[in-house]
Amino acid sequence: MLMDDASDPNTLFSPLIEHAIELSAQWHDGTYRKGAWRDPAFEVPRGEEIQIPVIAHLAAVASIVRRAGWGEITVAAAYLHDAIEDMNQHGQRLRRKQLRDAVGAEVARLVAQVSERKLDDDGQMRPWRVRKEDYLEGIRSGSPEAAAISLADKIHNLWSITQSLEAGEDIFAALSAGPDEQHWFHRAVLEASTHHDDPRLEPMRERLQREIERFRRVAIPDAED
Protein backbone atom coordinates (compact mmCIF):
# COMPACT_ATOMS: atom_id res chain seq x y z
CA MET A 1 0.00 0.00 0.00
CA LEU A 2 1.29 3.44 -0.92
CA MET A 3 1.61 6.26 1.59
CA ASP A 4 -1.26 7.86 -0.37
CA ASP A 5 -3.77 6.93 2.33
CA ALA A 6 -1.87 9.04 4.84
CA SER A 7 -2.23 12.26 2.84
CA ASP A 8 -4.14 15.03 4.65
CA PRO A 9 -7.60 15.52 3.07
CA ASN A 10 -7.60 19.11 4.28
CA THR A 11 -4.53 20.07 2.28
CA LEU A 12 -5.61 22.71 -0.23
CA PHE A 13 -2.47 22.80 -2.33
CA SER A 14 -0.12 20.00 -3.31
CA PRO A 15 3.25 20.93 -4.81
CA LEU A 16 3.48 17.34 -6.10
CA ILE A 17 0.23 17.60 -8.04
CA GLU A 18 1.20 21.05 -9.31
CA HIS A 19 4.49 19.62 -10.58
CA ALA A 20 2.64 16.72 -12.22
CA ILE A 21 0.30 19.15 -14.00
CA GLU A 22 3.25 21.24 -15.16
CA LEU A 23 5.23 18.26 -16.43
CA SER A 24 2.20 16.71 -18.10
CA ALA A 25 1.30 19.95 -19.87
CA GLN A 26 4.89 20.33 -21.07
CA TRP A 27 5.24 16.75 -22.27
CA HIS A 28 1.90 16.64 -24.12
CA ASP A 29 2.14 20.18 -25.49
CA GLY A 30 1.06 20.21 -29.14
CA THR A 31 -0.61 16.77 -29.00
CA TYR A 32 -4.33 16.26 -29.39
CA ARG A 33 -7.19 13.83 -28.79
CA LYS A 34 -8.58 11.74 -31.64
CA GLY A 35 -12.18 12.88 -31.25
CA ALA A 36 -14.22 16.05 -30.94
CA TRP A 37 -17.85 16.63 -30.05
CA ARG A 38 -18.38 20.32 -29.27
CA ASP A 39 -18.60 23.36 -31.49
CA PRO A 40 -15.91 25.97 -30.80
CA ALA A 41 -16.80 28.52 -28.13
CA PHE A 42 -15.02 31.27 -30.04
CA GLU A 43 -14.36 32.33 -33.62
CA VAL A 44 -11.80 30.08 -35.27
CA PRO A 45 -9.41 31.69 -37.79
CA ARG A 46 -10.08 30.69 -41.40
CA GLY A 47 -8.29 27.49 -42.32
CA GLU A 48 -7.67 26.52 -38.70
CA GLU A 49 -9.18 23.53 -36.88
CA ILE A 50 -9.96 23.35 -33.18
CA GLN A 51 -8.73 20.13 -31.60
CA ILE A 52 -8.88 18.90 -28.01
CA PRO A 53 -5.48 19.06 -26.27
CA VAL A 54 -4.43 15.86 -24.55
CA ILE A 55 -4.09 17.77 -21.27
CA ALA A 56 -7.91 18.07 -21.18
CA HIS A 57 -8.15 14.27 -20.99
CA LEU A 58 -5.47 14.06 -18.33
CA ALA A 59 -7.20 16.68 -16.20
CA ALA A 60 -10.52 14.82 -16.54
CA VAL A 61 -8.93 11.53 -15.47
CA ALA A 62 -7.19 13.16 -12.49
CA SER A 63 -10.47 14.81 -11.49
CA ILE A 64 -12.26 11.46 -11.49
CA VAL A 65 -9.48 9.95 -9.36
CA ARG A 66 -9.57 12.81 -6.87
CA ARG A 67 -13.38 12.82 -6.60
CA ALA A 68 -13.32 9.07 -5.94
CA GLY A 69 -11.25 9.76 -2.83
CA TRP A 70 -7.68 8.93 -3.81
CA GLY A 71 -4.71 10.90 -2.50
CA GLU A 72 -2.09 13.13 -4.04
CA ILE A 73 0.27 10.42 -5.26
CA THR A 74 -2.48 8.74 -7.25
CA VAL A 75 -3.81 12.06 -8.54
CA ALA A 76 -0.31 13.09 -9.64
CA ALA A 77 0.13 9.75 -11.43
CA ALA A 78 -3.26 10.25 -13.10
CA TYR A 79 -2.05 13.51 -14.63
CA LEU A 80 1.03 11.67 -15.92
CA HIS A 81 -0.54 8.34 -16.86
CA ASP A 82 0.24 8.74 -20.58
CA ALA A 83 3.67 10.33 -20.21
CA ILE A 84 5.73 7.13 -20.52
CA GLU A 85 3.42 5.52 -23.05
CA ASP A 86 3.05 8.41 -25.54
CA MET A 87 5.70 10.30 -27.44
CA ASN A 88 5.75 14.07 -27.32
CA GLN A 89 5.30 16.23 -30.41
CA HIS A 90 9.03 15.90 -31.16
CA GLY A 91 8.95 12.08 -31.29
CA GLN A 92 10.74 11.69 -27.96
CA ARG A 93 9.90 9.16 -25.27
CA LEU A 94 10.04 9.94 -21.57
CA ARG A 95 12.10 7.39 -19.68
CA ARG A 96 10.91 6.08 -16.33
CA LYS A 97 14.11 7.29 -14.68
CA GLN A 98 13.42 10.82 -15.92
CA LEU A 99 9.93 10.66 -14.50
CA ARG A 100 11.19 9.21 -11.21
CA ASP A 101 13.78 11.95 -10.87
CA ALA A 102 11.10 14.59 -11.46
CA VAL A 103 8.17 13.41 -9.33
CA GLY A 104 9.46 10.53 -7.21
CA ALA A 105 9.53 6.76 -7.25
CA GLU A 106 5.94 6.15 -6.08
CA VAL A 107 4.37 8.28 -8.82
CA ALA A 108 6.68 6.82 -11.46
CA ARG A 109 5.87 3.27 -10.33
CA LEU A 110 2.13 3.93 -10.64
CA VAL A 111 2.52 5.47 -14.08
CA ALA A 112 4.53 2.44 -15.20
CA GLN A 113 1.78 0.10 -13.96
CA VAL A 114 -0.81 1.76 -16.23
CA SER A 115 1.45 2.16 -19.28
CA GLU A 116 1.30 -0.15 -22.28
CA ARG A 117 4.49 -1.44 -23.85
CA LYS A 118 3.73 -0.37 -27.39
CA LEU A 119 6.98 -1.35 -29.12
CA ASP A 120 8.73 -4.72 -29.34
CA ASP A 121 12.48 -5.24 -28.94
CA ASP A 122 12.99 -4.27 -32.58
CA GLY A 123 11.12 -1.01 -32.20
CA GLN A 124 8.06 -2.23 -34.08
CA MET A 125 4.50 -1.65 -32.91
CA ARG A 126 3.16 -4.67 -31.04
CA PRO A 127 -0.29 -6.03 -32.05
CA TRP A 128 -3.22 -4.22 -30.43
CA ARG A 129 -4.68 -7.31 -28.74
CA VAL A 130 -1.30 -8.40 -27.34
CA ARG A 131 -0.72 -4.95 -25.85
CA LYS A 132 -4.15 -4.94 -24.27
CA GLU A 133 -3.81 -8.44 -22.80
CA ASP A 134 -0.53 -7.45 -21.15
CA TYR A 135 -2.10 -4.24 -19.87
CA LEU A 136 -5.01 -6.15 -18.34
CA GLU A 137 -2.68 -8.54 -16.55
CA GLY A 138 -0.83 -5.56 -15.14
CA ILE A 139 -4.07 -4.12 -13.77
CA ARG A 140 -5.07 -7.46 -12.22
CA SER A 141 -1.71 -7.97 -10.51
CA GLY A 142 -0.89 -4.33 -9.78
CA SER A 143 -2.03 -2.00 -7.04
CA PRO A 144 -5.53 -0.67 -6.28
CA GLU A 145 -4.19 2.79 -7.10
CA ALA A 146 -3.26 1.65 -10.61
CA ALA A 147 -6.71 0.10 -11.01
CA ALA A 148 -8.25 3.45 -10.02
CA ILE A 149 -6.26 5.34 -12.66
CA SER A 150 -7.14 2.72 -15.25
CA LEU A 151 -10.86 2.91 -14.46
CA ALA A 152 -10.81 6.72 -14.61
CA ASP A 153 -8.93 6.63 -17.91
CA LYS A 154 -11.40 4.19 -19.47
CA ILE A 155 -14.43 6.08 -18.12
CA HIS A 156 -13.27 9.23 -19.87
CA ASN A 157 -12.02 7.49 -23.02
CA LEU A 158 -15.28 5.64 -23.56
CA TRP A 159 -17.35 8.72 -22.72
CA SER A 160 -15.31 10.66 -25.31
CA ILE A 161 -15.75 7.98 -27.97
CA THR A 162 -19.50 7.87 -27.45
CA GLN A 163 -19.74 11.67 -27.44
CA SER A 164 -17.91 11.73 -30.78
CA LEU A 165 -20.21 9.08 -32.24
CA GLU A 166 -23.31 10.95 -31.09
CA ALA A 167 -21.90 14.10 -32.73
CA GLY A 168 -21.70 12.21 -36.03
CA GLU A 169 -17.92 11.82 -36.11
CA ASP A 170 -16.35 8.69 -37.58
CA ILE A 171 -14.14 8.22 -34.56
CA PHE A 172 -13.25 4.62 -35.40
CA ALA A 173 -11.37 5.83 -38.47
CA ALA A 174 -8.88 7.41 -36.06
CA LEU A 175 -8.72 4.58 -33.51
CA SER A 176 -6.66 1.39 -33.64
CA ALA A 177 -9.63 -0.88 -32.91
CA GLY A 178 -13.28 -1.02 -33.91
CA PRO A 179 -16.43 -1.04 -31.79
CA ASP A 180 -16.41 -4.75 -30.93
CA GLU A 181 -12.80 -4.65 -29.80
CA GLN A 182 -13.38 -1.47 -27.79
CA HIS A 183 -16.39 -3.07 -26.13
CA TRP A 184 -14.36 -6.16 -25.23
CA PHE A 185 -11.45 -4.15 -23.85
CA HIS A 186 -13.45 -1.83 -21.62
CA ARG A 187 -15.42 -4.75 -20.21
CA ALA A 188 -12.12 -6.54 -19.58
CA VAL A 189 -10.73 -3.52 -17.70
CA LEU A 190 -13.86 -3.54 -15.56
CA GLU A 191 -13.31 -7.23 -14.78
CA ALA A 192 -9.62 -6.72 -14.05
CA SER A 193 -10.45 -4.06 -11.49
CA THR A 194 -12.53 -6.53 -9.48
CA HIS A 195 -9.29 -8.21 -8.39
CA HIS A 196 -8.97 -5.30 -5.93
CA ASP A 197 -11.44 -4.71 -3.11
CA ASP A 198 -10.77 -1.09 -2.15
CA PRO A 199 -14.21 0.50 -1.61
CA ARG A 200 -13.18 3.60 -3.54
CA LEU A 201 -13.14 1.50 -6.70
CA GLU A 202 -16.81 0.53 -6.54
CA PRO A 203 -18.36 3.83 -7.72
CA MET A 204 -15.72 3.98 -10.45
CA ARG A 205 -16.70 0.50 -11.62
CA GLU A 206 -20.35 1.51 -11.58
CA ARG A 207 -19.65 4.55 -13.74
CA LEU A 208 -17.55 2.55 -16.23
CA GLN A 209 -20.36 0.00 -16.46
CA ARG A 210 -22.78 2.81 -17.36
CA GLU A 211 -20.40 4.12 -20.00
CA ILE A 212 -20.01 0.60 -21.47
CA GLU A 213 -23.79 0.25 -21.72
CA ARG A 214 -24.12 3.68 -23.32
CA PHE A 215 -21.36 2.91 -25.80
CA ARG A 216 -22.95 -0.41 -26.72
CA ARG A 217 -26.32 1.21 -27.40
CA VAL A 218 -24.73 3.76 -29.72
CA ALA A 219 -21.94 1.77 -31.41
CA ILE A 220 -23.14 -1.85 -31.45
CA PRO A 221 -26.87 -1.88 -30.68
CA ASP A 222 -27.24 -5.50 -31.83
CA ALA A 223 -24.55 -6.81 -29.46
CA GLU A 224 -25.56 -9.45 -26.93
CA ASP A 225 -24.98 -8.74 -23.23
DARA-V861287 format. One record per residue. N is the residue number from 1. PSI is psi in whole degrees, 0 to 359 (* if undefined). OMEGA is omega in radians with two decimals (* if undefined). Layout:
# DARA-V861287
N|PSI|OMEGA + N|PSI|OMEGA
This chain:
# DARA-V861287
1|134|3.12 + 2|165|3.06 + 3|0|-3.13 + 4|319|-3.06 + 5|341|-3.11 + 6|357|-3.09 + 7|144|-3.05 + 8|118|-3.11 + 9|347|-3.14 + 10|359|3.12 + 11|124|-3.07 + 12|335|-3.10 + 13|133|3.12 + 14|112|3.05 + 15|328|3.12 + 16|313|3.13 + 17|320|3.10 + 18|319|3.11 + 19|321|3.12 + 20|319|3.10 + 21|314|-3.13 + 22|310|-3.11 + 23|318|3.13 + 24|315|3.13 + 25|322|3.11 + 26|314|-3.06 + 27|320|-3.07 + 28|8|3.12 + 29|131|3.12 + 30|9|3.08 + 31|151|-2.93 + 32|158|3.08 + 33|163|-3.09 + 34|354|-3.13 + 35|168|3.05 + 36|148|-3.07 + 37|2|3.12 + 38|146|2.98 + 39|150|3.13 + 40|146|3.12 + 41|2|-3.11 + 42|167|-3.10 + 43|127|-3.12 + 44|130|3.12 + 45|145|-3.13 + 46|133|3.12 + 47|354|3.13 + 48|156|3.12 + 49|133|3.10 + 50|124|3.07 + 51|164|-3.11 + 52|116|3.12 + 53|146|-3.14 + 54|329|-3.11 + 55|334|3.09 + 56|320|3.08 + 57|316|-3.10 + 58|321|3.10 + 59|321|3.12 + 60|316|3.14 + 61|314|3.13 + 62|324|3.10 + 63|318|3.09 + 64|315|3.14 + 65|313|-3.13 + 66|316|-3.10 + 67|336|3.08 + 68|354|3.02 + 69|12|-3.14 + 70|157|-3.03 + 71|187|-2.94 + 72|327|3.13 + 73|315|-3.14 + 74|320|3.10 + 75|317|3.10 + 76|316|3.12 + 77|327|3.09 + 78|319|3.08 + 79|331|-3.04 + 80|12|-2.94 + 81|342|3.10 + 82|2|-2.98 + 83|321|3.11 + 84|322|-3.02 + 85|321|-3.01 + 86|141|3.03 + 87|157|3.02 + 88|183|-3.07 + 89|346|3.14 + 90|6|3.14 + 91|15|3.13 + 92|156|3.06 + 93|137|3.13 + 94|123|3.13 + 95|152|-3.12 + 96|324|3.12 + 97|321|3.10 + 98|317|3.13 + 99|317|3.12 + 100|318|3.13 + 101|330|-3.08 + 102|314|-2.98 + 103|5|3.05 + 104|160|-3.03 + 105|322|-3.07 + 106|317|3.09 + 107|314|-3.13 + 108|321|3.13 + 109|319|3.11 + 110|316|3.11 + 111|318|3.12 + 112|323|-3.11 + 113|335|-3.12 + 114|18|-3.13 + 115|132|3.04 + 116|148|2.94 + 117|100|-3.00 + 118|328|-3.04 + 119|147|3.06 + 120|186|-3.07 + 121|341|3.11 + 122|5|3.13 + 123|12|3.14 + 124|150|3.14 + 125|128|3.10 + 126|153|3.13 + 127|145|-3.08 + 128|311|-3.07 + 129|321|3.13 + 130|316|3.12 + 131|318|-3.10 + 132|321|3.11 + 133|317|3.10 + 134|319|3.12 + 135|315|-3.12 + 136|320|3.11 + 137|323|3.09 + 138|324|3.10 + 139|319|3.14 + 140|317|-3.02 + 141|354|-3.09 + 142|206|-3.06 + 143|160|3.02 + 144|326|3.12 + 145|319|3.09 + 146|320|3.09 + 147|322|3.13 + 148|315|3.12 + 149|318|3.13 + 150|314|3.13 + 151|315|3.14 + 152|318|3.11 + 153|314|-3.10 + 154|326|3.04 + 155|310|-3.08 + 156|321|3.10 + 157|312|-3.07 + 158|322|3.04 + 159|316|-3.12 + 160|318|3.12 + 161|314|-3.11 + 162|320|3.07 + 163|317|3.14 + 164|317|3.11 + 165|317|-3.13 + 166|337|3.08 + 167|1|3.10 + 168|15|-3.13 + 169|139|3.10 + 170|73|-3.03 + 171|330|-3.09 + 172|341|3.06 + 173|337|-3.12 + 174|349|-3.09 + 175|162|-3.10 + 176|351|-3.11 + 177|150|-3.09 + 178|187|-3.04 + 179|319|-3.13 + 180|317|3.13 + 181|320|3.10 + 182|319|3.11 + 183|313|3.12 + 184|312|-3.02 + 185|315|-3.10 + 186|326|3.03 + 187|323|3.13 + 188|323|3.05 + 189|317|3.10 + 190|315|3.13 + 191|317|-3.12 + 192|326|-3.12 + 193|339|-3.12 + 194|354|3.05 + 195|357|3.11 + 196|139|-3.03 + 197|17|3.09 + 198|128|-3.08 + 199|339|3.12 + 200|343|-3.14 + 201|335|-3.00 + 202|310|3.11 + 203|332|3.08 + 204|319|3.08 + 205|319|-3.14 + 206|319|-3.14 + 207|319|3.10 + 208|320|3.10 + 209|318|3.11 + 210|320|3.12 + 211|323|3.08 + 212|315|-3.14 + 213|320|3.11 + 214|315|3.11 + 215|315|-3.12 + 216|318|-3.14 + 217|324|-3.09 + 218|316|-2.97 + 219|323|-3.09 + 220|68|-3.04 + 221|340|-3.14 + 222|3|-3.09 + 223|146|3.06 + 224|146|3.09 + 225|*|*
